[in-house]
Protein backbone atom coordinates (compact mmCIF):
# COMPACT_ATOMS: atom_id res chain seq x y z
CA UNK A 1 0.00 0.00 0.00
CA UNK A 2 1.27 3.46 -0.93
CA UNK A 3 0.74 6.64 1.09
CA UNK A 4 1.29 10.26 0.13
CA UNK A 5 2.39 12.16 3.23
CA UNK A 6 1.60 15.87 3.39
CA UNK A 7 4.89 17.16 4.85
CA UNK A 8 4.77 20.76 6.04
CA UNK A 9 8.29 20.73 7.48
CA UNK A 10 6.93 20.61 11.02
CA UNK A 11 7.42 17.90 13.61
CA UNK A 12 3.88 16.51 13.35
CA UNK A 13 3.90 15.62 9.66
CA UNK A 14 7.45 14.32 9.99
CA UNK A 15 6.46 11.84 12.69
CA UNK A 16 3.33 10.95 10.71
CA UNK A 17 5.61 9.92 7.82
CA UNK A 18 7.80 7.88 10.17
CA UNK A 19 4.83 6.03 11.67
CA UNK A 20 3.41 5.16 8.27
CA UNK A 21 6.80 3.84 7.16
CA UNK A 22 7.09 1.79 10.34
CA UNK A 23 3.63 0.35 9.64
CA UNK A 24 4.89 -1.02 6.33
CA UNK A 25 3.54 1.53 3.86
CA UNK A 26 5.50 2.71 0.85
CA UNK A 27 5.66 6.44 1.55
CA UNK A 28 6.08 9.49 -0.67
CA UNK A 29 6.55 12.92 0.88
CA UNK A 30 4.82 15.98 -0.56
CA UNK A 31 5.11 19.63 0.40
CA UNK A 32 2.65 22.16 -0.97
CA UNK A 33 3.88 25.53 -2.22
CA UNK A 34 0.90 27.77 -1.62
CA UNK A 35 2.02 31.36 -2.12
CA UNK A 36 4.93 33.38 -3.42
CA UNK A 37 7.44 35.05 -1.12
CA UNK A 38 8.20 34.79 2.58
CA UNK A 39 5.78 35.80 5.33
CA UNK A 40 6.79 36.44 8.93
CA UNK A 41 4.52 36.01 11.94
CA UNK A 42 4.05 38.68 14.60
CA UNK A 43 7.04 37.37 16.60
CA UNK A 44 9.37 37.50 13.58
CA UNK A 45 9.38 33.77 12.84
CA UNK A 46 8.39 32.39 9.46
CA UNK A 47 4.83 31.11 9.10
CA UNK A 48 4.04 27.71 7.63
CA UNK A 49 4.85 26.92 3.97
CA UNK A 50 8.06 28.97 3.98
CA UNK A 51 11.21 28.00 2.07
CA UNK A 52 12.71 26.84 5.37
CA UNK A 53 9.75 24.50 5.83
CA UNK A 54 10.35 22.97 2.41
CA UNK A 55 13.98 22.31 3.34
CA UNK A 56 12.98 20.82 6.70
CA UNK A 57 10.52 18.48 4.99
CA UNK A 58 13.13 17.47 2.42
CA UNK A 59 15.64 16.79 5.20
CA UNK A 60 13.25 14.44 7.01
CA UNK A 61 12.31 12.67 3.77
CA UNK A 62 16.00 12.16 3.04
CA UNK A 63 16.55 10.74 6.53
CA UNK A 64 13.64 8.32 6.01
CA UNK A 65 14.85 7.39 2.55
CA UNK A 66 11.60 8.33 0.82
CA UNK A 67 10.89 10.35 -2.30
CA UNK A 68 9.88 13.97 -1.77
CA UNK A 69 7.98 16.28 -4.12
CA UNK A 70 7.08 19.95 -3.94
CA UNK A 71 3.75 20.74 -5.59
CA UNK A 72 2.97 24.29 -6.68
CA UNK A 73 -0.65 24.96 -5.76
CA UNK A 74 -0.31 28.74 -5.69
CA UNK A 75 -3.11 29.48 -8.17
CA UNK A 76 -5.50 27.09 -6.43
CA UNK A 77 -4.60 28.56 -3.04
CA UNK A 78 -5.47 32.09 -4.09
CA UNK A 79 -8.68 30.96 -5.77
CA UNK A 80 -9.94 28.63 -3.03
CA UNK A 81 -8.55 30.25 0.12
CA UNK A 82 -7.28 33.82 -0.25
CA UNK A 83 -10.06 35.22 -2.43
CA UNK A 84 -12.86 33.79 -0.22
CA UNK A 85 -10.95 35.08 2.83
CA UNK A 86 -10.99 38.59 1.37
CA UNK A 87 -14.61 38.37 0.22
CA UNK A 88 -15.81 37.23 3.65
CA UNK A 89 -14.16 40.19 5.38
CA UNK A 90 -15.70 42.68 2.95
CA UNK A 91 -19.09 41.03 3.51
CA UNK A 92 -18.74 41.64 7.24
CA UNK A 93 -17.73 38.14 8.33
CA UNK A 94 -14.69 36.62 9.99
CA UNK A 95 -13.28 33.86 7.76
CA UNK A 96 -11.42 30.72 8.74
CA UNK A 97 -8.87 30.11 5.95
CA UNK A 98 -7.40 26.97 7.57
CA UNK A 99 -10.71 25.16 7.04
CA UNK A 100 -10.83 26.18 3.38
CA UNK A 101 -7.23 25.07 2.93
CA UNK A 102 -7.99 21.66 4.42
CA UNK A 103 -11.05 21.14 2.25
CA UNK A 104 -9.67 22.32 -1.07
CA UNK A 105 -5.88 21.94 -0.86
CA UNK A 106 -4.61 19.50 1.78
CA UNK A 107 -7.38 16.99 1.18
CA UNK A 108 -8.48 18.19 -2.25
CA UNK A 109 -5.66 18.96 -4.66
CA UNK A 110 -3.22 16.81 -2.71
CA UNK A 111 -5.61 13.88 -2.92
CA UNK A 112 -5.75 14.32 -6.70
CA UNK A 113 -1.95 14.15 -6.82
CA UNK A 114 -2.05 11.04 -4.64
CA UNK A 115 -4.29 9.35 -7.21
CA UNK A 116 -1.95 10.38 -10.04
CA UNK A 117 0.99 8.85 -8.14
CA UNK A 118 -0.89 5.62 -7.50
CA UNK A 119 -1.19 6.22 -3.74
CA UNK A 120 -3.98 4.62 -1.74
CA UNK A 121 -3.87 7.06 1.17
CA UNK A 122 -3.29 10.71 1.98
CA UNK A 123 -1.67 11.17 5.38
CA UNK A 124 -1.31 14.28 7.52
CA UNK A 125 -0.01 15.20 10.95
CA UNK A 126 -3.34 16.50 12.20
CA UNK A 127 -4.42 15.43 15.67
CA UNK A 128 -7.65 13.57 14.91
CA UNK A 129 -8.92 10.04 14.27
CA UNK A 130 -11.08 8.42 11.58
CA UNK A 131 -13.20 5.32 12.16
CA UNK A 132 -15.73 3.56 9.96
CA UNK A 133 -19.17 2.77 11.34
CA UNK A 134 -19.59 -0.86 10.28
CA UNK A 135 -23.39 -0.70 10.55
CA UNK A 136 -23.78 2.26 8.16
CA UNK A 137 -20.49 2.22 6.26
CA UNK A 138 -20.00 5.91 6.98
CA UNK A 139 -16.67 7.34 8.05
CA UNK A 140 -16.64 9.11 11.40
CA UNK A 141 -14.33 11.93 12.43
CA UNK A 142 -13.22 11.51 16.05
CA UNK A 143 -11.32 13.67 18.48
CA UNK A 144 -7.65 13.01 19.15
CA UNK A 145 -6.43 11.44 22.38
CA UNK A 146 -4.66 14.73 23.17
CA UNK A 147 -7.66 17.02 23.70
CA UNK A 148 -5.40 20.05 24.02
CA UNK A 149 -4.11 19.50 20.46
CA UNK A 150 -7.30 18.11 18.89
CA UNK A 151 -7.86 19.59 15.42
CA UNK A 152 -11.26 18.19 14.49
CA UNK A 153 -12.66 21.74 14.52
CA UNK A 154 -10.60 22.45 11.39
CA UNK A 155 -11.42 19.09 9.76
CA UNK A 156 -15.20 19.07 10.11
CA UNK A 157 -15.45 20.19 6.48
CA UNK A 158 -14.17 16.92 4.98
CA UNK A 159 -16.44 14.77 2.83
CA UNK A 160 -17.03 11.05 3.14
CA UNK A 161 -14.96 10.53 -0.01
CA UNK A 162 -12.05 12.40 1.55
CA UNK A 163 -12.26 10.63 4.92
CA UNK A 164 -12.28 7.24 3.17
CA UNK A 165 -8.71 7.87 1.97
CA UNK A 166 -7.24 9.78 4.93
CA UNK A 167 -5.06 8.57 7.77
CA UNK A 168 -4.09 10.55 10.87
CA UNK A 169 -1.26 8.55 12.51
CA UNK A 170 -0.93 10.97 15.44
CA UNK A 171 -4.50 10.62 16.66
CA UNK A 172 -3.52 8.41 19.59
CA UNK A 173 -0.45 10.43 20.64
CA UNK A 174 0.21 13.53 22.71
CA UNK A 175 2.27 16.40 21.37
CA UNK A 176 5.09 15.67 23.80
CA UNK A 177 5.19 12.03 22.68
CA UNK A 178 5.47 13.22 19.08
CA UNK A 179 8.39 15.49 19.94
CA UNK A 180 10.12 12.66 21.83
CA UNK A 181 9.75 10.31 18.85
CA UNK A 182 11.17 12.98 16.53
CA UNK A 183 14.15 13.56 18.84
CA UNK A 184 14.83 9.81 19.15
CA UNK A 185 15.06 9.59 15.35
CA UNK A 186 17.28 12.63 14.97
CA UNK A 187 14.76 14.90 13.24
CA UNK A 188 16.12 18.45 13.21
CA UNK A 189 12.60 19.85 13.67
CA UNK A 190 11.90 17.91 16.89
CA UNK A 191 11.58 21.15 18.90
CA UNK A 192 10.43 23.40 16.09
CA UNK A 193 7.70 25.84 17.08
CA UNK A 194 4.21 25.29 15.72
CA UNK A 195 2.98 27.90 13.24
CA UNK A 196 0.26 30.14 14.69
CA UNK A 197 -0.62 33.01 12.37
CA UNK A 198 -2.50 32.88 9.10
CA UNK A 199 0.25 31.79 6.74
CA UNK A 200 -0.24 34.47 4.06
CA UNK A 201 -0.87 37.49 6.33
CA UNK A 202 2.38 39.22 7.39
CA UNK A 203 2.55 39.75 11.15
CA UNK A 204 -1.12 38.86 11.48
CA UNK A 205 -2.12 42.34 10.22
CA UNK A 206 -5.07 41.32 8.05
CA UNK A 207 -6.23 44.92 7.51
CA UNK A 208 -2.95 45.86 5.84
CA UNK A 209 -3.12 42.65 3.82
CA UNK A 210 -6.64 43.46 2.59
CA UNK A 211 -5.58 46.94 1.50
CA UNK A 212 -2.53 45.69 -0.35
CA UNK A 213 -4.21 42.67 -1.92
CA UNK A 214 -7.31 44.48 -3.18
CA UNK A 215 -5.91 47.97 -3.75
CA UNK A 216 -8.97 49.31 -1.92
CA UNK A 217 -8.37 52.11 0.57
CA UNK A 218 -10.09 52.06 3.93
CA UNK A 219 -13.25 54.14 4.12
CA UNK A 220 -13.88 55.82 7.50
CA UNK A 221 -17.37 55.60 8.97
CA UNK A 222 -19.32 56.00 12.19
CA UNK A 223 -19.20 54.14 15.47
CA UNK A 224 -22.77 53.85 16.78
CA UNK A 225 -24.36 52.78 20.03
CA UNK A 226 -27.40 50.48 20.18
CA UNK A 227 -29.76 53.47 19.78
CA UNK A 228 -28.00 54.63 16.61
CA UNK A 229 -26.24 57.58 18.22
CA UNK A 230 -22.87 58.46 16.67
CA UNK A 231 -19.98 57.98 19.11
CA UNK A 232 -17.01 58.68 16.86
CA UNK A 233 -15.30 57.64 13.66
CA UNK A 234 -13.68 54.33 12.74
CA UNK A 235 -11.07 53.53 10.07
CA UNK A 236 -13.38 51.28 8.05
CA UNK A 237 -15.87 48.59 9.07
CA UNK A 238 -13.69 45.88 7.51
CA UNK A 239 -11.04 46.53 10.19
CA UNK A 240 -13.12 45.20 13.08
CA UNK A 241 -14.37 41.82 14.27
CA UNK A 242 -17.27 40.90 16.53
CA UNK A 243 -16.21 41.04 20.17
CA UNK A 244 -13.21 43.30 19.52
CA UNK A 245 -12.32 45.76 22.29
CA UNK A 246 -8.79 46.92 21.57
CA UNK A 247 -7.98 49.57 19.00
CA UNK A 248 -11.40 51.21 18.89
CA UNK A 249 -10.13 54.62 20.03
CA UNK A 250 -13.31 55.40 21.95
CA UNK A 251 -13.23 57.03 25.40
CA UNK A 252 -16.52 55.81 26.86
CA UNK A 253 -15.70 55.61 30.55
CA UNK A 254 -16.33 51.86 30.44
CA UNK A 255 -15.23 49.01 28.16
CA UNK A 256 -17.17 48.69 24.90
CA UNK A 257 -16.98 45.97 22.25
CA UNK A 258 -17.86 45.57 18.58
CA UNK A 259 -21.37 44.08 18.55
CA UNK A 260 -22.50 44.53 14.95
CA UNK A 261 -21.28 45.73 11.56
CA UNK A 262 -23.32 47.13 8.69
CA UNK A 263 -21.05 46.89 5.67
CA UNK A 264 -23.49 48.70 3.35
CA UNK A 265 -23.75 51.71 5.64
CA UNK A 266 -20.11 51.30 6.80
CA UNK A 267 -21.12 51.56 10.46
CA UNK A 268 -19.86 49.67 13.50
CA UNK A 269 -22.15 49.30 16.51
CA UNK A 270 -20.49 48.96 19.91
CA UNK A 271 -21.87 48.14 23.31
CA UNK A 272 -21.17 46.55 26.69
CA UNK A 273 -19.97 42.97 27.07
CA UNK A 274 -23.47 41.66 27.84
CA UNK A 275 -24.64 42.82 24.39
CA UNK A 276 -22.35 40.21 22.78
CA UNK A 277 -24.33 37.22 24.07
CA UNK A 278 -26.79 35.33 21.86
CA UNK A 279 -28.93 32.28 22.65
CA UNK A 280 -28.75 30.75 19.15
CA UNK A 281 -27.16 30.83 15.71
CA UNK A 282 -28.00 29.78 12.19
CA UNK A 283 -25.43 28.05 9.97
CA UNK A 284 -25.13 26.83 6.37
CA UNK A 285 -22.98 24.51 4.25
CA UNK A 286 -23.27 21.62 6.69
CA UNK A 287 -21.18 18.47 6.48
CA UNK A 288 -22.68 15.58 8.47
CA UNK A 289 -20.71 12.53 9.55
CA UNK A 290 -22.90 9.82 11.19
CA UNK A 291 -25.67 10.43 8.63
CA UNK A 292 -26.25 12.10 5.26
CA UNK A 293 -28.44 14.88 6.63
CA UNK A 294 -30.03 16.00 9.86
CA UNK A 295 -33.75 15.13 9.95
CA UNK A 296 -34.70 15.74 13.59
CA UNK A 297 -33.52 17.86 16.54
CA UNK A 298 -30.44 16.48 18.28
CA UNK A 299 -28.72 17.24 21.56
CA UNK A 300 -25.03 17.95 21.03
CA UNK A 301 -22.10 19.87 22.40
CA UNK A 302 -20.70 22.67 20.27
CA UNK A 303 -17.66 24.79 19.51
CA UNK A 304 -17.94 28.16 17.76
CA UNK A 305 -14.16 28.65 17.91
CA UNK A 306 -11.27 26.22 18.11
CA UNK A 307 -10.04 27.28 21.55
CA UNK A 308 -13.47 27.05 23.18
CA UNK A 309 -14.59 24.33 25.57
CA UNK A 310 -17.66 22.36 24.46
CA UNK A 311 -21.01 24.00 25.16
CA UNK A 312 -24.29 22.01 25.33
CA UNK A 313 -26.89 22.85 22.69
CA UNK A 314 -29.68 21.44 20.52
CA UNK A 315 -29.43 21.56 16.74
CA UNK A 316 -32.63 21.88 14.66
CA UNK A 317 -32.81 21.17 10.91
CA UNK A 318 -34.37 23.82 8.66
CA UNK A 319 -36.20 23.17 5.33
CA UNK A 320 -33.64 25.22 3.35
CA UNK A 321 -30.71 23.02 4.42
CA UNK A 322 -29.47 25.37 7.10
CA UNK A 323 -29.63 24.39 10.76
CA UNK A 324 -30.33 26.34 13.91
CA UNK A 325 -28.20 25.76 17.00
CA UNK A 326 -29.86 26.73 20.30
CA UNK A 327 -27.47 26.88 23.24
CA UNK A 328 -28.24 25.83 26.80
CA UNK A 329 -26.66 29.14 27.81
CA UNK A 330 -26.13 32.25 25.61
CA UNK A 331 -22.75 32.36 23.87
CA UNK A 332 -20.42 35.33 23.47
CA UNK A 333 -19.32 36.96 20.20
CA UNK A 334 -20.83 34.58 17.64
CA UNK A 335 -19.10 35.57 14.40
CA UNK A 336 -20.55 35.03 10.90
CA UNK A 337 -18.04 33.26 8.65
CA UNK A 338 -16.57 31.16 11.44
CA UNK A 339 -17.21 27.44 11.81
CA UNK A 340 -19.60 25.82 14.25
CA UNK A 341 -18.78 22.19 15.00
CA UNK A 342 -21.08 19.75 16.79
CA UNK A 343 -20.03 16.76 18.89
CA UNK A 344 -21.49 13.79 20.71
CA UNK A 345 -18.72 12.60 22.99
CA UNK A 346 -15.60 12.12 20.85
CA UNK A 347 -17.53 11.90 17.57
CA UNK A 348 -17.99 14.91 15.33
CA UNK A 349 -21.66 15.09 14.35
CA UNK A 350 -21.27 17.88 11.82
CA UNK A 351 -19.75 21.20 10.91
CA UNK A 352 -21.15 24.29 9.23
CA UNK A 353 -20.45 27.97 8.54
CA UNK A 354 -22.14 30.51 10.80
CA UNK A 355 -24.59 32.76 8.98
CA UNK A 356 -25.74 34.88 11.90
CA UNK A 357 -26.36 35.02 15.61
CA UNK A 358 -29.99 35.03 16.69
CA UNK A 359 -31.26 37.05 19.60
C-alpha positions as CSV (number, residue, x, y, z in Angstrom):
1,X,0.0,0.0,0.0
2,X,1.3,3.5,-0.9
3,X,0.7,6.6,1.1
4,X,1.3,10.3,0.1
5,X,2.4,12.2,3.2
6,X,1.6,15.9,3.4
7,X,4.9,17.2,4.8
8,X,4.8,20.8,6.0
9,X,8.3,20.7,7.5
10,X,6.9,20.6,11.0
11,X,7.4,17.9,13.6
12,X,3.9,16.5,13.3
13,X,3.9,15.6,9.7
14,X,7.5,14.3,10.0
15,X,6.5,11.8,12.7
16,X,3.3,10.9,10.7
17,X,5.6,9.9,7.8
18,X,7.8,7.9,10.2
19,X,4.8,6.0,11.7
20,X,3.4,5.2,8.3
21,X,6.8,3.8,7.2
22,X,7.1,1.8,10.3
23,X,3.6,0.4,9.6
24,X,4.9,-1.0,6.3
25,X,3.5,1.5,3.9
26,X,5.5,2.7,0.8
27,X,5.7,6.4,1.5
28,X,6.1,9.5,-0.7
29,X,6.6,12.9,0.9
30,X,4.8,16.0,-0.6
31,X,5.1,19.6,0.4
32,X,2.7,22.2,-1.0
33,X,3.9,25.5,-2.2
34,X,0.9,27.8,-1.6
35,X,2.0,31.4,-2.1
36,X,4.9,33.4,-3.4
37,X,7.4,35.0,-1.1
38,X,8.2,34.8,2.6
39,X,5.8,35.8,5.3
40,X,6.8,36.4,8.9
41,X,4.5,36.0,11.9
42,X,4.1,38.7,14.6
43,X,7.0,37.4,16.6
44,X,9.4,37.5,13.6
45,X,9.4,33.8,12.8
46,X,8.4,32.4,9.5
47,X,4.8,31.1,9.1
48,X,4.0,27.7,7.6
49,X,4.8,26.9,4.0
50,X,8.1,29.0,4.0
51,X,11.2,28.0,2.1
52,X,12.7,26.8,5.4
53,X,9.8,24.5,5.8
54,X,10.4,23.0,2.4
55,X,14.0,22.3,3.3
56,X,13.0,20.8,6.7
57,X,10.5,18.5,5.0
58,X,13.1,17.5,2.4
59,X,15.6,16.8,5.2
60,X,13.2,14.4,7.0
61,X,12.3,12.7,3.8
62,X,16.0,12.2,3.0
63,X,16.6,10.7,6.5
64,X,13.6,8.3,6.0
65,X,14.8,7.4,2.5
66,X,11.6,8.3,0.8
67,X,10.9,10.4,-2.3
68,X,9.9,14.0,-1.8
69,X,8.0,16.3,-4.1
70,X,7.1,20.0,-3.9
71,X,3.7,20.7,-5.6
72,X,3.0,24.3,-6.7
73,X,-0.7,25.0,-5.8
74,X,-0.3,28.7,-5.7
75,X,-3.1,29.5,-8.2
76,X,-5.5,27.1,-6.4
77,X,-4.6,28.6,-3.0
78,X,-5.5,32.1,-4.1
79,X,-8.7,31.0,-5.8
80,X,-9.9,28.6,-3.0
81,X,-8.5,30.3,0.1
82,X,-7.3,33.8,-0.2
83,X,-10.1,35.2,-2.4
84,X,-12.9,33.8,-0.2
85,X,-11.0,35.1,2.8
86,X,-11.0,38.6,1.4
87,X,-14.6,38.4,0.2
88,X,-15.8,37.2,3.7
89,X,-14.2,40.2,5.4
90,X,-15.7,42.7,3.0
91,X,-19.1,41.0,3.5
92,X,-18.7,41.6,7.2
93,X,-17.7,38.1,8.3
94,X,-14.7,36.6,10.0
95,X,-13.3,33.9,7.8
96,X,-11.4,30.7,8.7
97,X,-8.9,30.1,5.9
98,X,-7.4,27.0,7.6
99,X,-10.7,25.2,7.0
100,X,-10.8,26.2,3.4
101,X,-7.2,25.1,2.9
102,X,-8.0,21.7,4.4
103,X,-11.0,21.1,2.2
104,X,-9.7,22.3,-1.1
105,X,-5.9,21.9,-0.9
106,X,-4.6,19.5,1.8
107,X,-7.4,17.0,1.2
108,X,-8.5,18.2,-2.3
109,X,-5.7,19.0,-4.7
110,X,-3.2,16.8,-2.7
111,X,-5.6,13.9,-2.9
112,X,-5.8,14.3,-6.7
113,X,-1.9,14.2,-6.8
114,X,-2.0,11.0,-4.6
115,X,-4.3,9.4,-7.2
116,X,-2.0,10.4,-10.0
117,X,1.0,8.9,-8.1
118,X,-0.9,5.6,-7.5
119,X,-1.2,6.2,-3.7
120,X,-4.0,4.6,-1.7
121,X,-3.9,7.1,1.2
122,X,-3.3,10.7,2.0
123,X,-1.7,11.2,5.4
124,X,-1.3,14.3,7.5
125,X,0.0,15.2,10.9
126,X,-3.3,16.5,12.2
127,X,-4.4,15.4,15.7
128,X,-7.6,13.6,14.9
129,X,-8.9,10.0,14.3
130,X,-11.1,8.4,11.6
131,X,-13.2,5.3,12.2
132,X,-15.7,3.6,10.0
133,X,-19.2,2.8,11.3
134,X,-19.6,-0.9,10.3
135,X,-23.4,-0.7,10.5
136,X,-23.8,2.3,8.2
137,X,-20.5,2.2,6.3
138,X,-20.0,5.9,7.0
139,X,-16.7,7.3,8.1
140,X,-16.6,9.1,11.4
141,X,-14.3,11.9,12.4
142,X,-13.2,11.5,16.1
143,X,-11.3,13.7,18.5
144,X,-7.7,13.0,19.2
145,X,-6.4,11.4,22.4
146,X,-4.7,14.7,23.2
147,X,-7.7,17.0,23.7
148,X,-5.4,20.1,24.0
149,X,-4.1,19.5,20.5
150,X,-7.3,18.1,18.9
151,X,-7.9,19.6,15.4
152,X,-11.3,18.2,14.5
153,X,-12.7,21.7,14.5
154,X,-10.6,22.5,11.4
155,X,-11.4,19.1,9.8
156,X,-15.2,19.1,10.1
157,X,-15.4,20.2,6.5
158,X,-14.2,16.9,5.0
159,X,-16.4,14.8,2.8
160,X,-17.0,11.0,3.1
161,X,-15.0,10.5,0.0
162,X,-12.0,12.4,1.6
163,X,-12.3,10.6,4.9
164,X,-12.3,7.2,3.2
165,X,-8.7,7.9,2.0
166,X,-7.2,9.8,4.9
167,X,-5.1,8.6,7.8
168,X,-4.1,10.5,10.9
169,X,-1.3,8.5,12.5
170,X,-0.9,11.0,15.4
171,X,-4.5,10.6,16.7
172,X,-3.5,8.4,19.6
173,X,-0.4,10.4,20.6
174,X,0.2,13.5,22.7
175,X,2.3,16.4,21.4
176,X,5.1,15.7,23.8
177,X,5.2,12.0,22.7
178,X,5.5,13.2,19.1
179,X,8.4,15.5,19.9
180,X,10.1,12.7,21.8
181,X,9.7,10.3,18.8
182,X,11.2,13.0,16.5
183,X,14.1,13.6,18.8
184,X,14.8,9.8,19.1
185,X,15.1,9.6,15.3
186,X,17.3,12.6,15.0
187,X,14.8,14.9,13.2
188,X,16.1,18.4,13.2
189,X,12.6,19.8,13.7
190,X,11.9,17.9,16.9
191,X,11.6,21.1,18.9
192,X,10.4,23.4,16.1
193,X,7.7,25.8,17.1
194,X,4.2,25.3,15.7
195,X,3.0,27.9,13.2
196,X,0.3,30.1,14.7
197,X,-0.6,33.0,12.4
198,X,-2.5,32.9,9.1
199,X,0.3,31.8,6.7
200,X,-0.2,34.5,4.1
201,X,-0.9,37.5,6.3
202,X,2.4,39.2,7.4
203,X,2.5,39.8,11.2
204,X,-1.1,38.9,11.5
205,X,-2.1,42.3,10.2
206,X,-5.1,41.3,8.1
207,X,-6.2,44.9,7.5
208,X,-3.0,45.9,5.8
209,X,-3.1,42.6,3.8
210,X,-6.6,43.5,2.6
211,X,-5.6,46.9,1.5
212,X,-2.5,45.7,-0.3
213,X,-4.2,42.7,-1.9
214,X,-7.3,44.5,-3.2
215,X,-5.9,48.0,-3.7
216,X,-9.0,49.3,-1.9
217,X,-8.4,52.1,0.6
218,X,-10.1,52.1,3.9
219,X,-13.3,54.1,4.1
220,X,-13.9,55.8,7.5
221,X,-17.4,55.6,9.0
222,X,-19.3,56.0,12.2
223,X,-19.2,54.1,15.5
224,X,-22.8,53.8,16.8
225,X,-24.4,52.8,20.0
226,X,-27.4,50.5,20.2
227,X,-29.8,53.5,19.8
228,X,-28.0,54.6,16.6
229,X,-26.2,57.6,18.2
230,X,-22.9,58.5,16.7
231,X,-20.0,58.0,19.1
232,X,-17.0,58.7,16.9
233,X,-15.3,57.6,13.7
234,X,-13.7,54.3,12.7
235,X,-11.1,53.5,10.1
236,X,-13.4,51.3,8.0
237,X,-15.9,48.6,9.1
238,X,-13.7,45.9,7.5
239,X,-11.0,46.5,10.2
240,X,-13.1,45.2,13.1
241,X,-14.4,41.8,14.3
242,X,-17.3,40.9,16.5
243,X,-16.2,41.0,20.2
244,X,-13.2,43.3,19.5
245,X,-12.3,45.8,22.3
246,X,-8.8,46.9,21.6
247,X,-8.0,49.6,19.0
248,X,-11.4,51.2,18.9
249,X,-10.1,54.6,20.0
250,X,-13.3,55.4,21.9
251,X,-13.2,57.0,25.4
252,X,-16.5,55.8,26.9
253,X,-15.7,55.6,30.6
254,X,-16.3,51.9,30.4
255,X,-15.2,49.0,28.2
256,X,-17.2,48.7,24.9
257,X,-17.0,46.0,22.2
258,X,-17.9,45.6,18.6
259,X,-21.4,44.1,18.6
260,X,-22.5,44.5,14.9
261,X,-21.3,45.7,11.6
262,X,-23.3,47.1,8.7
263,X,-21.1,46.9,5.7
264,X,-23.5,48.7,3.4
265,X,-23.7,51.7,5.6
266,X,-20.1,51.3,6.8
267,X,-21.1,51.6,10.5
268,X,-19.9,49.7,13.5
269,X,-22.1,49.3,16.5
270,X,-20.5,49.0,19.9
271,X,-21.9,48.1,23.3
272,X,-21.2,46.5,26.7
273,X,-20.0,43.0,27.1
274,X,-23.5,41.7,27.8
275,X,-24.6,42.8,24.4
276,X,-22.4,40.2,22.8
277,X,-24.3,37.2,24.1
278,X,-26.8,35.3,21.9
279,X,-28.9,32.3,22.6
280,X,-28.7,30.8,19.2
281,X,-27.2,30.8,15.7
282,X,-28.0,29.8,12.2
283,X,-25.4,28.0,10.0
284,X,-25.1,26.8,6.4
285,X,-23.0,24.5,4.2
286,X,-23.3,21.6,6.7
287,X,-21.2,18.5,6.5
288,X,-22.7,15.6,8.5
289,X,-20.7,12.5,9.5
290,X,-22.9,9.8,11.2
291,X,-25.7,10.4,8.6
292,X,-26.2,12.1,5.3
293,X,-28.4,14.9,6.6
294,X,-30.0,16.0,9.9
295,X,-33.7,15.1,10.0
296,X,-34.7,15.7,13.6
297,X,-33.5,17.9,16.5
298,X,-30.4,16.5,18.3
299,X,-28.7,17.2,21.6
300,X,-25.0,18.0,21.0
301,X,-22.1,19.9,22.4
302,X,-20.7,22.7,20.3
303,X,-17.7,24.8,19.5
304,X,-17.9,28.2,17.8
305,X,-14.2,28.6,17.9
306,X,-11.3,26.2,18.1
307,X,-10.0,27.3,21.5
308,X,-13.5,27.1,23.2
309,X,-14.6,24.3,25.6
310,X,-17.7,22.4,24.5
311,X,-21.0,24.0,25.2
312,X,-24.3,22.0,25.3
313,X,-26.9,22.8,22.7
314,X,-29.7,21.4,20.5
315,X,-29.4,21.6,16.7
316,X,-32.6,21.9,14.7
317,X,-32.8,21.2,10.9
318,X,-34.4,23.8,8.7
319,X,-36.2,23.2,5.3
320,X,-33.6,25.2,3.4
321,X,-30.7,23.0,4.4
322,X,-29.5,25.4,7.1
323,X,-29.6,24.4,10.8
324,X,-30.3,26.3,13.9
325,X,-28.2,25.8,17.0
326,X,-29.9,26.7,20.3
327,X,-27.5,26.9,23.2
328,X,-28.2,25.8,26.8
329,X,-26.7,29.1,27.8
330,X,-26.1,32.3,25.6
331,X,-22.7,32.4,23.9
332,X,-20.4,35.3,23.5
333,X,-19.3,37.0,20.2
334,X,-20.8,34.6,17.6
335,X,-19.1,35.6,14.4
336,X,-20.6,35.0,10.9
337,X,-18.0,33.3,8.6
338,X,-16.6,31.2,11.4
339,X,-17.2,27.4,11.8
340,X,-19.6,25.8,14.3
341,X,-18.8,22.2,15.0
342,X,-21.1,19.8,16.8
343,X,-20.0,16.8,18.9
344,X,-21.5,13.8,20.7
345,X,-18.7,12.6,23.0
346,X,-15.6,12.1,20.9
347,X,-17.5,11.9,17.6
348,X,-18.0,14.9,15.3
349,X,-21.7,15.1,14.3
350,X,-21.3,17.9,11.8
351,X,-19.7,21.2,10.9
352,X,-21.1,24.3,9.2
353,X,-20.5,28.0,8.5
354,X,-22.1,30.5,10.8
355,X,-24.6,32.8,9.0
356,X,-25.7,34.9,11.9
357,X,-26.4,35.0,15.6
358,X,-30.0,35.0,16.7
359,X,-31.3,37.1,19.6
